[in-house]
Amino acid sequence: MVEEQRLKWPCQECRSRAPKVGNLNTPVRNLKEDDIIRTEERESVLGNITLRRKQSVCNKNSKNQVSAGSPKTKDDSLVSAISEQVHDVILSELPGIISNIMKTELSSIKEDLSDFRRTIEFVSAGFDEMRNTVNKLAKENSDLSVENKILKSNVSELLDRLNNVEQHLREENLEIQGVPEHRNESLPNLLEQCGRVVGCSFDKDDIVKCTRVAKLNRESKLPRAIIVKFGNARKRDEFYSAVYRYNKSNPKEKLNTSLLGIGGVRKPVYVSEHLSLANRKLHAAARQRAKELGYKFVWIKNGRIYVRKLEDSKYIIVRNTDSLDLIC
């Protein structure tokens, strides 16, 4: 056999390793575009590997036929040579395969990352806008809180001033509680009778006005109070002091309806300063608190409310609701 025929003649071992061809009836699967590309690349690589391997094996066979040696040594050399060739081919082709696969796979990842980046930018812009809005609202809330405190302080001060003005307008008045109501009653005559009982005489000109006022609580069964307005504060104080002295000197027979010439069941009559609405509520709260804590004395002087626990105790001035905490 000539040299040219010998090179084209494959041995039995090469023929058994050669890939099978002619499977034209094998059904083809529907592959995606990326899978088809990768399959073609792998087939191309495998074809190159097979071709190089055939050439290498044929070269080795031709050399081995000329050289002497045992059959076992020839087979080992052939396997070793084939392994080296396959190893070299794989090392040379593998980077390209990996590169192509990575390019194909990373292209879709890049598109996803681009969409994700746009989403993050949109969310970040919305967050910045929301943060600016929150900071603006927080600043406005802080300013409104400061303004609210100032307004509360101003309102409290104005209410105190208004209460003082109302109480000042009442400094010439006295309030009489507990006198039953009659249709034909004469309040000036009733006041004169009260002056004779307590020992305080006054002229009719000393009384500017004498009338009953509406009840704060319409459901109350007590008679309406009588408000007496004197000509001056000095005359009012004289009458008020006379009532105080009479009640103190007659503890068992204090001022009552029987002494004023009113028939029926004898009921006590109380004379006190005419308080403003705010001071009236404060006086009621002070009496309730003093009763709960065992304070013996609660009185009013010149529109001010005083509280004392015992006779030798120091008095407490109740100016507002916060002062009630001093009663302890």
GIBELTA-V920641 format. One record per pair of residues at least 24 apart in sequence whose C-alpha atoms are under 10 Angstrom apart, sorted by the first residue. I is the first residue (numbers start at 1). J is the second residue. D is the distance in whole Angstrom. If there is no record, write none. Layout:
i,j,d
I,J,D
I,J,D
This chain:
i,j,d
3,62,9
6,58,9
6,61,9
6,62,8
7,55,9
7,58,6
7,59,8
7,61,9
7,62,7
8,55,10
8,58,8
9,58,8
10,54,8
10,55,10
10,57,9
10,58,7
10,61,9
11,57,9
11,58,8
11,61,8
13,57,9
14,53,9
14,54,7
14,57,7
14,58,8
14,61,10
15,54,9
17,50,9
17,53,10
17,54,9
18,50,7
18,51,9
18,53,10
18,54,8
19,46,10
19,47,9
19,50,8
34,101,9
34,104,7
34,105,9
35,101,10
37,100,9
37,101,9
37,104,10
38,97,8
38,100,8
38,101,7
38,104,9
41,96,10
41,97,7
41,100,9
41,101,10
42,93,10
42,97,8
45,89,9
45,90,9
45,93,7
45,94,9
45,96,10
45,97,9
46,89,10
46,90,9
46,93,10
48,89,8
48,93,9
49,85,9
49,86,7
49,87,10
49,88,10
49,89,6
49,90,8
49,93,9
50,86,9
50,89,10
52,82,10
52,85,8
52,86,9
52,89,8
53,81,9
53,82,7
53,83,9
53,85,7
53,86,7
53,89,9
54,82,9
56,81,8
56,82,7
56,85,8
56,86,10
57,81,8
57,82,7
57,85,10
159,278,9
160,278,9
160,319,10
160,320,9
162,276,10
162,278,10
163,275,10
163,276,7
163,277,8
163,278,7
163,279,8
164,276,9
164,278,10
164,279,9
164,303,9
165,276,9
166,275,8
166,276,6
166,277,9
166,278,9
166,279,10
167,273,10
167,274,8
167,275,6
167,276,5
167,277,9
167,278,9
167,279,8
167,302,9
167,303,6
167,304,9
168,275,9
168,276,9
168,302,9
168,303,8
169,274,10
169,275,10
169,276,9
170,227,10
170,229,8
170,233,9
170,273,8
170,274,6
170,275,7
170,276,8
170,302,10
170,303,9
171,229,9
171,230,9
171,232,9
171,233,6
171,234,10
171,236,9
171,237,10
171,273,8
171,274,7
171,275,9
171,302,7
171,303,7
172,208,10
172,228,8
172,229,6
172,230,6
172,231,7
172,232,6
172,233,5
172,234,8
172,235,8
172,236,6
172,237,8
172,273,9
172,274,8
173,207,10
173,208,10
173,209,9
173,210,10
173,227,7
173,228,5
173,229,4
173,230,6
173,231,9
173,232,9
173,233,8
173,236,7
173,237,9
173,272,9
173,273,7
173,274,6
173,275,9
174,210,10
174,226,8
174,227,6
174,228,5
174,229,7
174,230,8
174,236,7
174,237,9
174,239,9
174,240,8
174,271,7
174,272,6
174,273,5
174,274,5
174,275,9
175,210,10
175,211,10
175,212,9
175,213,10
175,225,7
175,226,6
175,227,5
175,228,6
175,229,9
175,270,8
175,271,6
175,272,5
175,273,6
175,274,5
175,275,8
176,212,9
176,224,9
176,225,6
176,226,5
176,227,6
176,228,8
176,269,7
176,270,6
176,271,5
176,272,7
176,273,9
176,274,9
177,212,10
177,222,9
177,223,8
177,224,7
177,225,5
177,226,7
177,227,9
177,268,9
177,269,6
177,270,5
177,271,6
177,272,8
178,222,7
178,223,6
178,224,8
178,225,7
178,226,9
178,256,8
178,257,8
178,267,7
178,268,6
178,269,5
178,270,6
178,271,9
179,222,9
179,223,7
179,224,8
179,225,8
179,226,8
179,256,8
179,257,7
179,260,9
179,262,9
179,267,8
179,268,8
179,269,6
179,270,9
180,222,8
180,223,6
180,224,8
180,225,9
180,257,8
180,262,8
180,263,10
180,264,10
180,267,9
180,269,10
181,212,9
181,222,10
181,223,6
181,224,7
181,225,10
181,226,10
181,262,10
182,223,10
182,262,10
186,210,10
186,211,10
187,211,7
187,212,9
187,226,8
187,227,10
187,228,9
188,228,9
189,260,10
190,260,7
190,261,8
190,262,9
191,226,10
191,228,9
191,260,9
192,260,9
193,259,8
193,260,6
193,261,8
194,239,10
194,243,9
194,255,8
194,256,9
194,257,10
194,259,8
194,260,6
194,261,9
195,239,7
195,240,10
195,242,8
195,243,8
195,260,10
196,259,10
196,260,9
197,242,9
197,243,9
197,246,8
197,255,8
197,259,7
197,260,8
198,239,8
198,240,10
198,241,9
198,242,6
198,243,6
198,244,9
198,245,8
198,246,6
198,247,9
198,254,10
198,255,8
198,259,10
199,239,9
199,242,7
199,243,8
199,245,10
199,246,8
200,235,10
200,238,7
200,239,6
200,240,9
200,241,9
200,242,6
200,243,8
201,238,10
201,239,8
201,242,10
202,235,8
202,238,10
202,239,9
204,230,10
204,231,10
205,230,9
205,231,7
206,230,6
206,231,5
206,232,8
206,235,7
206,236,9
207,231,6
207,232,9
207,235,9
207,236,9
208,232,9
216,277,9
225,270,10
225,271,10
226,271,9
226,274,10
227,271,10
227,272,10
227,273,9
227,274,7
228,273,10
228,274,9
229,274,9
236,273,9
237,273,9
237,302,10
239,271,10
240,271,7
240,272,7
240,273,8
243,270,9
243,271,7
243,272,9
244,271,9
244,272,10
272,299,9
272,300,8
272,301,9
273,299,10
273,300,7
273,301,8
273,302,8
273,303,7
273,304,10
274,300,10
274,302,10
274,303,8
275,300,9
275,302,9
275,303,6
275,304,9
276,303,8
278,320,9
279,303,8
279,304,8
279,305,8
279,318,10
279,319,9
279,320,8
280,305,10
281,321,10
282,318,8
282,319,8
282,320,7
282,321,7
282,323,10
282,324,9
283,307,10
283,318,8
283,319,10
283,320,10
283,321,10
285,321,8
285,324,8
286,318,7
286,320,10
286,321,9
286,323,9
286,324,7
286,325,10
286,327,8
289,324,8
289,325,9
289,327,7
289,328,9
290,324,9
290,327,7
290,328,9
292,328,10
293,327,8
293,328,7
294,328,9
295,327,9
295,328,9
